Amino acid sequence: MTGPAAATSDDPAGIVDAAGVNVELDDGRVVRPALISGVIAAHQAAIGAKGTRLYTPCGAAVLCYSIKTGKPLGIMAAQSSRTTAVAAGPSRKGCPEPVAVGSSSGELSLWEAKGSARAALLTFGAPVLAVRWPRLEVLLVVRGYAGGASEVEQVAVPTLREARKDGLLPLSATTAGPFDAAGDVSAMCDGANLLVHRQGWARQRRCAHKHELTAVAVDPQQRYVAVGDAKGVVWLWWGIFEDSQAAAHSVPARWHWHAHPVRALAHCGPLLLSGGDEGVLCVRNIDDDSTQFVPRFPAPLRHLTVSSSGDHTVISLEDNSLALVDGLHGWVKPRFIYALDVPLMPAELRAEQGAAAQQTALHALADGGVASTCGGRRVQFLDRTGQVVPKMAVVHRGNAVSGHKSANAWGLQRIAVSPTGSHLLTCESRRCPALERFDPEGAARGHVLKWWHTGDDGQYSVECVAHDPHSAEVTVVLAHPQKDSFFVSASLDGTFKTWDASAEQGADSKAGQRCWQCTAVGSWRSRPILSGCFSADGSALAMGFHGFVVLWDHQTMAELKALRAGDASERVTQLHSVVASGRFLILAAVHGAARREVLCWDLAQPSAPLASVDLAAALPGERRCGVRLAMPPCGPLQLVGFRYGGGELAVWRLQEASSGEAVPALHFEPEATARLPDNRRVLDVAALGSSERLVIWTSDFELWALELSSAVAADQAKARRPAPARAEADAAGEDSGRKTQAARFLGARDGGASRAMSAAASMPLEFPSRTTVEQQAGVVPHLVERIVPSHVPSHMLPPPVTLWDNFVQVYAKASPSAAAQAAAPRAAPQGAGGVLQRGAAPEPGPAAAKAEFVDAEWLDGLVAEVVAA
């Protein structure tokens, strides 16, 4: 979408149309995804003429940020193809901040950024590689292919609306490289050659180098051209623009500090700025040849942009962030604009890490947000609207950043976040060359667990570290859904360990210091553990093995049930637990030689699976399958299936069969299958909050928000996506005030109807203080049967005292003291259901203890309602 109607957007939940593509559904409809985050550092940014706004390409759009605050201001332009270049021009009458935008389809559009209106559109025969605005009425466009042939075309801009092509310059390259221009001179790198041109010259001038040139910058005063090569040397070609014969045979000045290729060069008055893979900004004064350094950037430097006044410098970093530097004199402290990380390690090295390179990148949180480990170097967080928040946990803080491209560097593999977000457990891994020398055929990898805690500044800091907690690869890290200081780790060595924290009481210990300790160790027949999860209320722990899902009481470590999930060769790769359809469900993804299936059990009666989904039939291919759960506020549970690196994802909804239907009572109904366009692939999927939006991490390192309910017919695909309707949510909120006492207490649905529970009761990992299985399930037939049997005539019903005892046994929760007494002399008993016991439920905190006291009238009404049901 290229018209002015798509020019602006201040929607904090996502950038509509910025992805520039349509996602096709199997029924012929299309969905236009919103771009939540993307690559903002792949191309050089631009600073507006007034120095107050920053423009950077991102997907098919140009994002605008405030230089002063670093906050996003919205979209300056949204196009039909990928944005490849952006340049800001000088102010002119009636247009204080013009911007030129180039795209991969060969389009060049001119915009008045303040009014967000497109003034002109020019089309070239090849992708636009670079754009420079060296003079008020002259714009230079490099068209061609990266690493291939390219040429420079001049555009005359008397006014923005009267822009027109003005012919080719005698400046072309066979191997397109960096380009820069200032005033009436321009320079381009062509492999190991420097090509320069000045207005009025009939042909270009070529200067040969020994090594490939990787950066170029033209002196604003047109005294020299600075170039950087692959060996880290910066060369200055003085007097190269002079017409004398000596200029053609001049020898460049040489300055060598960088140990890696020079990636970026820029001028700020008399200062020449350079950066590369070292993560250090070099500031060299050309007049007196003095040099200063700004070190410890978190990633390699890729691009440098300086405002026309020289007051602001924008540094594009390889980890997909932008550093803002205000002034280069005195103490320099950069400010950062963060997008989601991208991997620094090359693909071939990530492939050497095997299964560790395909771990989950998006993690759903209890508050509805998402935690991201996309870059493998730090944990980032997105709120419920999809905005990247400043809070993060940086796994590696080294002086040198080039080591991140080594297979021996520490890489983030798994994380677990506590319910309130105050604690974080990370698992990191790396190759151990020393161990490989002694055990070449062994798993020579080191693992470390780190516990993090949020400080007063809202950032995570390390509290405790455990090196090699397991003797094999760590496959599971879990956080208890209710306890903030309880984690579980499991490994291929066949053991799982529980970790808890207690405050240090020593006289010399610091206030608030915590010590994380292993409190229990368990295993099941010495089999390797492949996956795991907590039950939705935290009362049971589930682990996946080859062919089995085994349940434990997480407090007593007593085995509760072993569920058959296949034969010995089939692996349970994922486990999820959720409250849906009035039941406590556990879902397992089973991976076999010819089997890709999801099995669903009811934890109250786990004898046989209630429902199943054949992933292999819906998602053909050989790649590993992933499964995610989504719980819309006013709809049934959704199951999202995809293949890591595949181009499709499928969605099913959990349905209860009505009377007379020839289907199981609980089954998964196919809802939609979506195909990503233009050879894009799915790297991971997560549900954002309790809405119907899915966030998709694509192979282009873009995060999309996809809402299947907004799909339209193909002929309406160009229409702007409407804002999500809130009528149903508002109606659900009004209806919640009329819920009965039992529904408010037990989380049930009115009258046993089939519509979904309210958002507060149905959101995974967000539960009331009463958290036994029966209380969460609510007033459902198989529980009411245990109180008042339906087959008993009314004149033969038990006396009220017996009915009351039955009610207490089903729905009541033992007090903490009674639970402690019951657990002390004997192991936790197993009930008829075979899974969860009320006496083994987690001990409630202070808030839950207060919720135990209710008035007699309220309780009498509750009992009457349950008996009447």
BELTA-V904296 format. One record per backbone hydrogen bond with DSSP energy under -1.0 kcal/mol. NH is the residue of the N-H (numbers start at 1). CO is the residue of the C=O. Records with the same first field share a line. If there is no record, write none. Layout:
# BELTA-V904296
NH->CO / CO
This chain:
# BELTA-V904296
6->3
7->4
14->11
15->35
18->15
23->31
24->675
25->29
26->673
28->25
30->712
31->23
34->705
35->15
36->703
37->703
46->55
48->53
51->48
54->65
55->46
56->63
58->61
60->18
61->58
62->77
63->56
64->74
65->54
66->71
67->52
70->66
73->64
74->64
76->62
79->60
83->59
84->102
85->102
87->100
89->98
92->95
95->92
99->111
100->87
101->109
102->85
103->107
104->82
106->103
108->122
109->101
110->120
111->99
112->117
113->97
116->112
117->112
119->110
120->110
122->108
124->106
128->103
129->142
130->142
132->140
135->138
138->135
139->155
140->132
141->153
142->130
143->151
144->127
145->149
148->145
150->173
151->143
152->171
153->141
154->167
155->139
156->164
157->137
163->160
164->156
166->154
169->152
171->169
173->150
176->148
180->187
182->185
185->182
186->197
187->180
188->195
189->178
190->193
193->190
194->207
195->188
196->205
197->186
199->184
201->198
205->196
207->194
209->192
213->191
214->228
215->228
217->226
219->224
222->219
225->237
226->217
227->235
228->215
229->233
230->212
232->229
234->255
235->227
236->253
237->225
238->236
239->223
242->239
250->247
253->236
255->234
262->229
263->275
264->275
266->273
268->271
271->268
272->284
273->266
274->282
275->264
279->276
281->294
282->274
283->292
284->272
285->290
286->270
289->285
292->283
294->281
297->279
301->276
302->316
303->316
305->314
307->312
310->307
313->325
314->305
315->323
316->303
317->321
318->300
320->317
322->337
323->315
324->335
325->313
327->311
335->324
337->322
339->320
350->346
351->347
354->351
356->353
357->354
358->355
363->371
365->369
368->365
370->382
371->363
372->380
373->361
379->393
380->372
382->370
383->387
386->383
389->381
393->379
395->377
404->401
405->402
406->403
409->406
411->429
412->376
413->427
414->427
416->425
418->423
421->418
424->452
425->416
426->450
427->414
428->448
429->411
430->446
432->444
436->432
437->433
439->435
442->439
444->442
445->443
446->430
448->428
449->466
450->426
451->464
452->424
453->461
454->422
455->459
458->455
460->392
461->453
463->451
464->451
466->449
468->447
475->490
476->490
478->488
480->486
487->499
488->478
489->497
490->476
491->495
492->473
494->491
496->522
497->489
498->520
499->487
500->517
502->515
504->513
513->510
515->502
517->500
519->498
522->496
527->524
529->491
530->544
531->544
533->542
535->540
538->535
541->552
542->533
543->550
544->531
545->548
547->570
549->563
550->543
551->561
552->541
553->558
557->553
560->551
561->551
563->549
565->547
570->567
571->591
572->545
573->571 / 589
574->589
576->587
578->585
580->583
583->580
585->578
586->601
587->576
588->599
589->574
590->597
591->571
592->595
597->590
598->613
599->588
600->611
601->586
603->584
610->600
611->600
613->598
615->596
616->596
618->614
619->615
626->642
628->640
630->638
633->690
635->632
638->630
639->652
640->628
641->650
642->626
644->624
645->682
646->643
649->674
650->641
651->672
652->639
653->669
654->637
655->667
657->665
661->658
667->655
669->653
671->651
672->651
674->649
675->24
676->647
680->677
682->646
683->697
684->697
686->695
688->693
689->368
691->688
694->706
695->686
696->704
697->684
698->702
699->681
701->698
703->37
704->696
705->34
706->694
710->707
711->708
712->30
716->713
717->714
719->716
730->726
731->727
732->728
733->729
734->730
735->731
736->732
738->735
739->736
744->740
745->741
746->742
747->743
752->749
753->750
762->758
763->759
766->763
776->772
777->773
778->774
780->778
783->780
784->780
785->781
787->784
788->784
796->793
797->794
803->799
804->800
805->801
806->802
807->803
808->804
809->805
810->806
811->807
812->808
819->815
820->816
821->817
822->818
823->819
824->820
841->838
849->845
850->846
851->847
852->849
853->850
859->855
860->856
861->857
862->858
863->859
864->860
865->861
866->862
867->863
868->864
869->865
